């Protein structure tokens, strides 16, 4: 059993002057202690995990290729987006029978619309890390010292981990059956479960991310001061970049060390075995907190 224990503690130091005849400067310490002690226990090895998983992938792919809905059949040789809505209540079953292929399907007839659905993984850090740096520097220029700004960034990353879990569990895995509900879900996350190895549809398109960052900024601004908001927002954005790059690596990387190996196994379990559990990508923290760890045979094999 591999245990990761993270302890982060921080102190914000503020100074204020009290005018008076003695002209003394009193230092007032505003002490904020953040201690996050997290036990993230992920099994170091699963007995014959990959052999069993490979068999399950093959069976799932065969079921998916043969599946015919009662009233509608999806033609995988044609653009999919405007087909899946017709599946109705059978969409939930269809979308969770993955087809494992590195070549993804076509989504739209229109070439421009099709291009918007494809994103190379390295576009994410290339586009968003400069924004993170700008936000952090903005808080520094507004009067915050580097140590306290760094703590704000860490706080933003921590906020993102909860947001990551919440979005994945309650939005990405929402159950739909209407035409437009199925269509929207397929574009948002269903396509990833149907074609989990499609490398160009694994990270979130930057245009969509930019739109979602607006309400995220507004949410942070409600709870933070104007000078803290940029650093906290930048930390959240950094958390997102780490999440998307980690997610891509878990699908296409070949980890050599125990920690990434176990994260990969944990996430593949979500895709191919227990799809309504294990919503954490970068860690199992919130799955532990909210009781959504995969029940499983996994615990028996630890």
Residue pairs with C-beta under 8 A, 6 or more apart in sequence:
1 41
1 43
1 44
1 302
2 41
2 42
2 43
2 44
2 258
2 259
2 262
3 39
3 40
3 41
4 38
4 39
4 40
4 259
4 283
5 37
5 38
5 39
6 36
6 37
6 38
7 35
7 36
7 37
8 34
8 35
8 36
8 154
9 33
9 34
9 35
10 32
10 33
10 34
10 147
10 148
10 151
10 154
11 29
11 31
11 32
11 33
12 30
12 31
12 32
12 148
12 151
13 29
13 30
13 145
13 148
14 28
14 29
14 30
15 25
15 27
15 28
16 26
16 28
17 25
17 26
18 24
18 25
18 26
34 151
34 154
34 155
36 158
38 283
38 285
39 288
40 283
40 284
40 285
40 288
41 284
42 259
42 262
42 263
42 265
42 266
42 284
43 262
43 265
43 298
43 301
43 302
44 258
44 262
46 265
46 298
46 301
47 301
49 265
53 268
53 272
53 273
56 272
56 273
57 98
57 100
57 272
60 97
60 98
60 100
60 272
61 97
61 98
61 99
61 100
63 97
64 94
64 97
64 98
64 99
64 194
65 76
65 99
67 93
67 94
67 97
69 86
69 87
69 88
69 90
69 94
70 90
71 86
71 88
72 83
72 86
72 87
72 88
72 90
74 80
74 83
74 84
74 87
74 94
75 83
76 99
76 105
78 106
79 105
79 106
79 107
79 108
79 109
79 114
80 105
80 106
80 107
80 186
80 191
81 107
81 108
81 183
81 186
81 187
82 183
84 91
84 94
84 95
84 182
84 183
84 186
84 190
85 91
85 178
85 179
85 180
85 181
85 182
85 183
86 179
87 94
87 182
88 177
88 178
88 179
88 182
89 177
91 176
91 177
91 182
91 185
91 186
91 190
92 175
92 176
92 177
94 194
95 185
95 186
95 190
95 193
95 194
96 193
96 194
96 275
97 194
98 193
98 194
98 195
98 196
98 271
98 272
99 194
99 195
100 196
100 197
101 195
101 197
101 198
102 197
102 198
102 199
103 198
104 191
104 195
104 198
104 199
104 200
104 201
105 195
105 198
106 114
107 113
107 114
107 117
107 187
107 191
108 114
108 117
116 205
116 207
117 187
117 200
117 201
117 205
118 200
118 201
119 200
119 201
119 203
119 204
119 205
119 206
120 200
121 199
121 202
121 203
121 244
121 245
121 248
123 203
123 206
124 203
124 204
124 206
124 241
124 244
124 245
125 241
125 245
127 206
128 206
128 209
128 237
128 240
128 241
129 238
129 241
131 234
131 237
132 234
132 235
132 237
132 238
132 241
133 234
134 234
135 230
135 231
135 233
135 234
135 237
136 149
136 153
136 230
136 231
136 234
138 230
138 231
139 149
139 152
139 227
139 228
139 229
139 230
139 231
139 234
140 146
140 149
140 231
142 226
142 227
142 230
143 227
144 152
144 227
144 228
144 231
149 231
152 228
152 231
152 232
152 235
153 231
153 232
153 234
153 235
153 238
154 235
155 232
155 235
156 220
156 231
156 232
156 233
156 234
156 235
156 236
156 237
156 238
156 239
157 235
157 236
157 238
157 239
157 242
158 235
158 239
159 220
159 232
159 235
159 236
159 239
160 235
160 236
160 237
160 238
160 239
160 240
160 243
161 239
161 280
161 282
161 283
161 285
161 286
162 286
163 216
163 236
163 239
164 239
164 240
164 243
164 280
164 281
164 282
165 279
165 280
165 285
165 286
165 287
165 290
168 279
168 280
168 281
169 279
169 290
169 292
171 188
171 189
172 188
172 189
173 189
173 275
173 276
173 279
174 185
176 182
176 184
176 185
182 190
186 194
191 198
191 201
192 198
192 201
192 202
193 271
193 275
195 201
196 251
196 271
197 251
197 252
199 248
199 251
199 252
202 247
202 248
202 251
202 252
203 244
203 245
203 247
203 248
204 244
209 240
213 237
216 233
216 236
217 229
217 233
220 229
220 232
220 233
220 236
221 229
224 232
242 282
243 281
243 282
246 263
246 281
246 282
247 267
247 281
249 255
249 260
250 260
250 263
250 264
250 267
250 268
250 281
251 267
253 260
253 264
255 261
255 263
255 264
263 282
263 283
266 278
266 280
266 284
267 278
267 281
269 278
269 294
269 296
269 298
270 277
270 278
270 279
270 294
273 294
273 296
274 294
274 295
274 296
277 287
277 292
277 293
277 294
277 295
278 284
278 287
278 292
278 293
278 294
279 286
279 287
279 292
280 286
280 287
284 293
286 292
287 293
